[in-house]
């Protein structure tokens, strides 16, 4: 890949990892429109490291409190809201791990088409709009329960369908359950950390013994995805504290129909 391709693909990953608009729907566009070849496993791992670093840096205080409380529960401190939230994140991660373990061959064989991605982008975009419009939006993370966390975790497993958007479907479920937009997004972002770590380790195993690695492209990919993802998290939280999810829904529907058009034109 040349420098332009590296920057564009890293920006796509950094922005779409946390916006409710589906990274898979966007990563298919360069190959469909520009004929770019696959960026390779090493680059995929690199940009995921960048987005992981971004969410960890942004939520560093929350993560510190969660980790301290989780270990502290085994001492004299006992259970706190933060230790329970840490447990909820752990439990909510299990469904996507199990689904990925058992369903990956089926997904890779039958669901990696641009039509599936387009349909998922449209359908789950409309579901996001409905939940955003109809949800009570009265609950915060102080009110979260194990059952709510598990339902959001199950929704996250649905994101294995290409075009769904991991952040989009987890926010959708949280909104459906009555959480505010901001707290739905915060839980979604915190929930992304173990998923990105697990996915990065899984993909990283495939790099063992690899020698043909573009290290300059890797470094640039990490930095661009880190900065873009950090800014995306910050401004997205600012945006949804004032406005609805409707602009993202409209964007998803338009993107879905663009992908359908490209499919039939090709």
N, C-alpha and C positions, 0 to 999 in steps of 0.2 A: 504493500500500500504506500502511496505517496503521502506527504504531510497533510494535504487537503483532506484526503479520505480519512486519515487518522483523526483529525480535529472534528470533522462532521460526525463520524460514528461515535466518538467519545461524547460529543455534545448530545447526540440523540440518546445515548445510554444515560447520561447524567440527568437530563431533563425528564425523560419518560419513566425512569425507575420510580419516581415518587409522584408525578402527576397522574391523575386517573384517566390516562389516555392510551395505555398499552404500548410497551416497548417493542413487542414483536410486530405489531402493526406498522411501526415506523421503521424498524430495521429491515423490513422487506422492501421498502420504497427505493433505497439506493440501487438494489439489484434489479428491481422492476423497471425503474425509470432510466438509470444511468448504466446498467449492465455491470455494476461492480461485482467482483467475486467475493466469496465468503472471507471474512476478516481473519479467521483462524482462532483456534482455541486459546492461544496465549494472549491475544488481544482481548478476548471475551473475559478472561480471568482478570486482566489488568484493569479494565474499566469497571468491573464489579468491585475490585479492591478500592478504586477511587470513590465509588458511590458509598461503599461501606465506611470508608474514612470520613466522608462528608456527614453521614447521619450520626456516627459516633462523636465527631467533634461538635456537631450542633446540639446533640442531646447529652453532652458529657456530664453535666450536673445531674440530670435525671438518672443516667446510667450509674454514676457513682453512688447516688442514694439507693438505687435498686440493689446494687451489688452489696453495699454495706449492710443494708437491711436484710438481705437474703441470708448472708452469713451470720448476721447478728441474731436472727431468730433462733439459732441453735444455742445461744448463750442466755444471759439474763434478760436481754431485751424482749424476747418473745416475738409474737406476730405483730406486724404493723401493716398499714396500708401499702407501703412500698414493698415489703416482703411478699405480701399476697399478690401484688401486681407482678412482681418478678415470677412468681409461680404461675400466674395466669398466662404470661408470655411463653413460658416453657410449655405448658399444656396446650396452648393454642398453636404451637409450632408442630406438634405431633401429627395432626391430620395431613398436612401437606407432605410431611416426610413419608408417611405410610402410602399416600396416594402416588407420590413420585416413585416409590419403590416398586409398587405393583402395577401401575398404569403406564409407566414410561414407554414400554414397547408399543402399546396400543396408540398412545399419543403420537409417537414418532412415525408410526406407520400410516395412521388414518387422519390425523388432525393438523398436519403441518402444511396445509394448503392455504393459498391466499384467500379463497372463498370462505373457509372456516374462520380465518382471522378477521375478514371483513364482517361476516355475520356476527361474530362475537363482539366486535367493536360496536356495532349498531345496537344489538339486543341488550348487552349489559350496560351500554350507555343510557338507553331508555329506562332500564331498571334503576340506574343511579338517579336519574331525573325524578322518577316516581317516589323513591325513598327519600330523596332530599326534599321534595315538595310535601310529602305526607307525614314524614317523621316528626315526632314531638319536639325533638332537640332540646330536652330538658336535663338529660343525664350528663355527668362528667365522669372522669376516671375515678373519682372518689366513690362513685356508685357502681362501678363495674363488679360483676359477679363471675364466678367460675363458668356458669352456664352461658353467659353472654360472651365471655372470652372464647369458649369452645365453639360457639356458633360462628364467631368471626374467624376462628381458625379453620373451621370446615369451609367457610366461604373462600378462604385463602387457597385451599386445595383446589377449588374450582378454577382458580387462575392458571392451573396447568394447561387449560384449554387456551391455545394461542389466540391472542387478540382480546382476552378478557381484561387484563390489567390487574396485577396483584394489589396495588394500592387502591385501584378503583373498586374492586369487589369487596375488599375488607372495609373500606369506608362506607360502601353501600349497605353492608350488613349492620355496621355500627349505627348508621343513620336510621335504618329500619327499626333497630332496637330502641331508638329514642335518644341517642347521644348527640351532643352538639357537633357541628361541623369541625370545630377546632379539636375537640377531644377525640373524635373519630379519626381525624388525620394523625394526631399524636400517637394514638395506639397503633395505627397502621404503620407509622414510621418506626416505632420501637419494635414492632413485630417483624419488621423487615430485617433487623440486624441478625438474628440467628439464621434466618432463611438465606441471606446473602452469604453468611459464613459457611453454612453447610453446602450451598451450591458452589461456592468458590473452592472449597476443599475437594468436592466431588470432581469438578472440572480440572482442578490442579493436579489430581492424580493422573489424568491423561497426559500431562506435560512431563511426567517423569522420564528422564532420558532424552528429552528433546534438545536438539543442538541448534537448529536453525530458527533463532529467535531475533526479531528486530527490536533490540533493546531501546533504541531511541524512540521508536514508535510506541513501545510499552510505557516508557516514562512519560511521554507527552500524553498518551491516552489516560494514564492515571491522574495526571495533574488537571487535564481538561475536564474529565468526568467528575473529579473531586470538587473543583470550583463551581462548575455548572450545577451539580447536585446540591451543594450547600446553598447557593443562591436560590435554587428552585424551592427547597424546603422553606427557607425564610420567607420568600415572597408569596408562596402558596398559602402558608398559614396566615399571612397578613391579608391576603385576598379573601379567603373564605370566612374570615372573621367579620367581613363587611358585606360580602355578596354571596350568591348561591352558586351551585355547581352547574347551572344551566350553560354557561359558555363552554365548559368542557364537554357537556353532553352534545351540544350542537357540533362541536369540533369532531367528536367521535363519529357521529352519524355521517358527516360530510366525508371524513376519512374513509369510513367503511364503503361508501358508494364510489369513492375514487378508486379504491382497491378493486371493487367489482368491475368498474369500467376498464381498468388496466388489465384485468384478467381476461376479459372478452376481446379487448383490442389486441392482446398478444396471442 
